[in-house]
Every structure is written in structure tokens, then in C-alpha cells.
């Protein structure tokens, strides 16, 4: 698979290159390997405030790199329960571990039905091939 196209099978994906994983009713959200690769070295992550209510595909956060600033959209709606404060001091973690320590935030009060509007890993991999 080309660089920047790692696609873990246990996640759901948006067309804007965000991923989500539901763990015990809480949505963990980040950007995909493809997205971090396109951005280049992430220099700043603007995380949402705890308690912010966000709709599916609504603006959630922003990341800045040497190449560009990009808005991050929520793959599912909910209420921000936790943000990854480690990214304040080490935003490059989004590049080095986009599906692990580079997660952005966790949302509560998620409607699991919204996952049906997202791509499976297989669908996302095909989407990347067509892009």
C-alpha cells in the first residue's frame, strides 16, 4: 500500500479523512494516515473545548502544518468529553501515530446509527485509490 494509506479495519472513516472508533459508547476521533501525510509535519492542533456539542460532519477542531491549516470535522456527533492535551506539547504525534497516541478527542452521547453514514475500512481504501 502506498505511503500515507494505512487503513485499520476496526475504524469507520469520513470522506474528509477523519476516523472514529466507538469504545464503550464513547467515540474516539482522529485524522487518518492519509490526512496526516497530506498535511505534512503538524505544528499545532486546535482542540475543541470540553463540553462542546458538535453535530455529525460539523467543525470539531483544526490542525496546522507547514503546508496548510485544515479544519477537522466530526465523523459522528456528540459532546466533547475529553481532548488529547498531550498534543499541545507534541502536535507531531498526529503524524507519527495517527491511529494511536495522535487521537484528537473523545465524544460522549453519540448516536451509533451515524456510523452507517461513514465508510468501512474497505470502502475507505477504495475511496483513496480513486482520489
N, C-alpha and C positions, 0 to 999 in steps of 0.2 A: 504494500500500500504506500502511496506517495507520502512524503513528509508532511505533517500537519493534518493528517486524516485519520488519526486513531479514533475509533468509534466503539466504546464499550457497549456490550449488548444489554446491560441491565438498566440503561437510561432511556429517557424519551427526549426528543430533540425538536427545536423550533426552526423555522426557516431563517431566523435571524442568528442562528448558531449559538443558542443557549441550550443547556441541558438541565434536566431535572430528574431527581430520584426521590421517591416517597419512602421515608423510613418512619414507621410507627405513626403515620398520619401527618408527618412533617415533611415539607418539600425542601430538599437541599438543591440549591441552584448555583450554576457556574456557566462559564463560556467554554465552548468546545476547543479541542486541539486545533481544528481548522481556524477558528476565530483568533486564537492567540497567535497562531503562526502568521496570519494575515496582518495582524496589528504590529507584530514585531515586539521589541522589548517594552513591556508595560512599565511605566514610570509612576503612575498614580491611579488609585482606584477610589472613586467617589461612591461610598456605600450609602444605602438608604438609612434613615433614622429608624430605630426600633419602634414598633407600633404603627408604622406607616401601612396603610391599607392600599393594596395595589390590585388592579384588575388584570385578568389574563391578557398578555401582549401589551400591557401598559408599561410606561417607563419606570424602571426599577433602580438603576444605578448608571454609572459611567466609568469608562476606563480610558486612560490617556497613555499614548506611547509616543516614541519619537516620530512615528509616521502620521498618527491621527488621534483624534478623540472620538470615541464611539459610545453611543447610548446602549445600555443593556436593557432588554425588555423581559418582563416576567413571563416565563413559559406557562405558568399557572397563576391564578390569582390567590390572594391570601393576605395575611398580616405579618409583617416582618417581626420575627421572634428573636432572631439573633443575626449578627453580622460578623464576618471574619475579620476581627480587629488586627490580626497578625499581618494583614495586607497593608495596613497603614505604614508599617516599617519595612515590609518586604513585598512590594507590589509585584516584583518579578516572579513570585511564586505562582501567579496566574499562568506564566509561560512555562515554568519548569514542571508544574504538577496540576494541570487544569482540571483533572477529574478527582484530585485528592485534596491536598492542602491548599490548593488555589480556589476552593469554593468561595462564593461571594456572600450568600446569606441563606437563612432558613426561614420558610414561611409556615405559619400555622393557619388553621381554618381554611384548608384547601379543599376544593371540590374535586374529588378523584375523577369525575366524569370529564373534566377538562383535559385529562391526559389523552382522551380519544381524538383531540384536535391536534395532537403532536405526532411526530414521526417516530417509528421504531428505529432501532439501530440499522436494520437492513434498509429501510426506506431512506434514512438519512445518508447512508453510504452511497446509495443510488443518486440521491439529490446532489451530493458533492461531485459525483462523476459527471453530471450534466451541467454543473455550474461553470 
